[in-house]
Amino acid sequence: MMKEDKMKLYRVNLRGLTNATGVQYNSSYVVADDTAEAYKRVRKWLDDEDYGFSHERELESVELLADEYEYNDVKTRLFL
């Protein structure tokens, strides 16, 4: 039996990006289907808002934190 796609919670870490108010955009939490979509959502917002320099928007890592699927590999359930 194949599990259906469920949403996942990711932490997207970038190379830079903190602003004058101290908000750290270098680590963002994103609900998405997969790692690529998670980064694309963060990157699109940063590009649209023109935050920081382009090299600061580069991906450092994406970490899966929770999964909507009941029996998941990260052992943390995401409720939406």
Buried (B, 14 or more C-beta within 10 A) or exposed (E): EEEEEEBBBBBBBBEBBEEEEEEEBBBBEBBBEBBEBBBBBBBEBBEEEEBBEEEBBEBEEBBBEBBBBEEBEBEEEBEE
